[in-house]
Amino acid sequence: MLILVTGATGKVGQRFITGLLDEPRFSKARIRALCHNRVLEETDRISVVKGSIADSDVVAAAMDGVTHVVHLATCKEIRADVMDITVKGLFWLLEAFRTGPTAKQFILIGGDAGIGHFFYRHDGPVTEKTPHRAYPGCYALSKVLEEVMLEQFAIQYGINTCCLRAPWIMEKDDFKYTLFFGDDIFGGPDWKTLVPAADAERYAQDGTVPLLRDADGRPLKRNFVHVDDLVAAILAAIDNPRAKGELFNISMDRPVDYGEVAAHLARTRGLGSVDIASQFHSNWMDNSKARYLLDWKPVYDLEKLINSAWDYQRSKEEPRVVWYPG
């Protein structure tokens, strides 16, 4: 088994490689990392191909002898790069995969940006049958195009594909800093811009968290997944016959309720909260298909997500870096 991993140096890629190499079921598996901006250290089980995923020759070299692909590389709101990395890159990977004599399974990590997550009102739980609806910007559009391309290649050529659709992926103290009023914020919204500057400074010092409200004035419900749970789902999908041709929502059992977050932090850590109005819409990703077909279930619930983030001690040698171009 030779697994090509794109985005191998990212949050999910590094954790996936560690998890796979530690799993007895994959004791004979080898990893080939396709690296561009950053490079992994090679070992007896990890080899590296350097270059851009948008280059068909690079992809062809990386795919030589590969049995499985775990495609993690992506690009956020960088208009000059997004189509080359996400659309052209996936096309070259799928072209090489469908003609590769050793190719067995192609796994894509999708995202809830492809169904608009909290930008649009949903009339029920978000399932795998929810239509694609990209929110404004090039990133969400690219996630739609990825999922559609994967689906069409499976139809056209009968290849073994699987898409694991994940919402916002957390690790370490990420969740704590999604709710931070200071500069060291992870993701968005940028809370300090939504309140007076003096208030933002005080909230950051006191550890006050935003209680985000949806368009109906209720505490917003938004979907998250911990990186460990996502990696467990990828491992469960590899060589699983029930994963062939399927799309799975990989998320926590319940969305994060900002009201419940505020209440838990007030009760357990004495932290305050402040209401923030929005025009976003609450939504709920249904992960029951993955639980049923993959025999997978997330370990992280709301309490574990909060406590693990607030208890994590990040050293000065471990700065928070968000790598957008894949």
N, C-alpha and C positions, 0 to 999 in steps of 0.2 A: 504494500500500500504506500503510494507516494502522493501526498496531499499538497497541492499548491494553495498557499494562503496569500491573498492580496490584503493590503492594509495590515500586514503582519506586525508592524511596530506600534500600532495604535492600541487603545484601551482594550478592545475586544480581542484583537489579534494576539497580543502578548499573553493574555489570560487564556485564550483558547489553546495556544501552543503548549503552555505549561500544563493545562488540564489534560490535553491529549497525551502528552509524553508521560504523564504520571498515571494514566489509566491502563491497567493490565490488559484490557481488551485490545488495546492498540500498541502492545509492546513491540511489535515488529514494524509499526508505521514510521515513515520518514516524512519530514516536512521540507518543502521547498518554498522559500519566502520570496515573493516578487517585491522588491524594495526600490523606492525612488528617492524620497527626501531623507530618509533615515535607514540605517542598515542594521540588521541583527548580527550577532556574533555566530559564526558557523561552528557546528559541533559534528559529532559522528552521526547525528540524526537530523541536523538542520543544515541545509544548503541555501545559498542566496543567489538570486539572479537580479542584477541591477538594471534599472531602466524604467522608462515610462510605459504605463499600461496602454497608452494611446498609440504605441509603436507596434505594429503587427509583427515585426521581426523579433522584438523583445518578447512579446507574448508567445510566439511560436517556440522560441528557445525555452521559455519558462514552462511550457506545457509538454515538453518532450518527456514521454514516459509516465506522465501523470495519470493517476487513477481517479482522484477526487479533487474537486475545487471547492474551497470555501472562500467566497468572494465578499470581502469586507471593505475594500477601498471605496472611498466616496469623496465628495467635494461639496462644501457648503456654498454660500452665496458669493462665489467668485465666477463672475460671468465669463471671463476670458478662458477659464479652464474647465468649467463644469461639464460641457458636452463632450469634450475630448476624454475626460477621465471617466465619467459615469456612463455615457452612451457609447461612444466609440470604443472605450476600453472593454465594456461588457460585450460588445459585438465581436471584437477580436477574440476574446476569451471563448465565447460560445462557438465561433467558427472553428477555432482550433480544437475545442472539445468535441464537437460533433464529428470531426474527421479523425480524431485521435484513436489509434487502435487499442489503447489501454484504458480509455476513458470509461468510468463507471457511474459517477454521480457528480452533479453540479448543485451546490448549495449557495443561494444568494441570501444575504441579510438585507431585508427590505426595511421600510420605516413607515410609521403612522403618518408621516408628512404626505404620503401618497393618497390618503383618504381624508386629508384636511384637519386631522385631530381636532383641536378646540376652535378652529377658525369657523367652522360651520355647525349648524344645529343638526343633530342626529335624532331621528324619531324612535330610536331604540338602541340596544347594544350594538357596538361596532363588531361585525362578524367578518369572516373571510369573503362573504358575498356582498359586503358594502361596496358601492361603486367608487371608483377612483375619483377624487376631487382635489386637485392640487390647490393649495393656497397661493397667494401672489409671491413671486420670486422664482428663481431658477432651480433652487434645491428641491423643492417639493415637486416641481415638474420632472426633474431627473429621476426621482423615486418612482413616479408613475411610469415613466418610460422604461425603467429597469424591469419592473414587474411585468409589464406588458411584453417586453422583448423576450424575457425568460419563458413566459407562457407560450408565446408564438413559436419559439424554437422547439419547445416540447411538442407542439402540435405538428409543426412542419417536418421534424426529423425523428420524432419518437425518442428523444434522449431522456435520460433519467434526471429530472430536476426537482428541486424543492426550494421554496421560499419561506424564510422565517421572518415575519414582520414584527419588528420591535419598536416600542415607543422610546422615550428618552432613557438613555442607559446610564446608570449610576454606579460608582465605585467609591471606596474610601470615604472622604468627607464631601464628595460632590453635592449630595443632597442638601447639606447644611449651607453650602455656598450658592445654591440656587435661590436661597431665601435671604441673601445678605444685602444690606443697604449700602455697603462700602464699595470700593473699587475692585476687590478680589472676588467678583461675582462669577459664577459658572452658568453660562447660558443667559437666558432672559425670561421675563422683562428686566430691564435695567432699573431696579426699584428706586435708586437714589434720584432718578430723573422724574419720578412720579410724585414726589413730595418736596416741600421746601428744603433747601440745602441744609439749613440748621437742624431740621428734624432728621434728615437722613444721617447726618453725622452722629447725632445722639442715638438713633436707632442702631447704627453700626456698633457703637461703643457698648450699648446695653444688650445687644443680641436680640433686639426686637425683630420679629418676623412679620412678613406681609400675610394678611389673610385675604387672598385674592377672591373676588366675587365674580360670578358669571353674569351674563347679560340679563338674567332674571333676578339678580341681586342675591342669589344663594352662594354659599361657599363653592368655589369651582372644584370640579372633579376632573383630574388629569391623569393620564396613564404614564407609568414608569416601569422599568425593569432593572434589576440589579445585574451587573455583568456576569456574576457567578451563575445566575439562573439562565441567562441567555446562553452561556457556554454549555451548561448542562443540556439545554435543548439542542444545540448543534451536535453534541456528542450522541444524543439520543436519536437524531435523524440520520447519522452516518450509517449507511448500509441497512437502513430500516426499510423493508419493503412497503410498509404502510405510509412512508413519506413520499413515495414516488408520485411526481406530478402534483403535489399538494402545496397549498399555501396555509401557513399557520400563524395565528396571532400569538406572540410570545410576550406576555406581560404579567404583572402581578394579578392576583385573583380579583382584587378590587382596585379601582383607581385611587390615587391619592386625593383625599378630601382636605382642602386647605383649612377648613374649619376644624377638622379632627387633628390636623397637625398642630394648629395653634393651641388647642385644648390640651393635647399631650405634652407639649413643651411648657405650657403654663403649670400643669400639674406636676411634672417630673423635674423641671429645671428652673421654674420660677421666671420664665421668659414672657415678656409681653408680646402683644400683636397689634397690628394696625390694619384697618380695613382699606383695601385698594379696589376700586371699582374697575370693571372692564367690560368690553363687548364680546369677550370670548364665551364659548359654550361648553358646558360640562359634557363629558362623554365617557363611555365605559367600553373598553375592549374586552370582548368575550374570548377567553383562552381555552374554552372547554374542548375544542377540537384537538388541540395539542395535548391536553390532559388525556383525552380518550385514545387517540391514535398513536401518540408517541410514548404514552405512559410516563409523561413528564408532569411535574408540578413545581411551582416556584417555592423556594424556601423563604424568601423575604416577603413579610407582610409589612404593614405601615409601621408598627412598633419597632420591628427589627431594622427597617430602613432608616428610621429616625435615630434610633440609639446607636447604630453602627457609625453613622455619619458624625454625630456629636461626640462620640467617644474616640474617634480616630485622631491620632496625633501626627500631623504632617511636619516632617523635619524641614529645616531651612535648605537642605540639599535636595528637596523634592518639590520644586516649584510647580504650581498648577500651569500646565501648558495645554492649550487647545489647538490641535493641528487640524486645520480645515482642508488642505488640498489632498487628503487621502493618506 
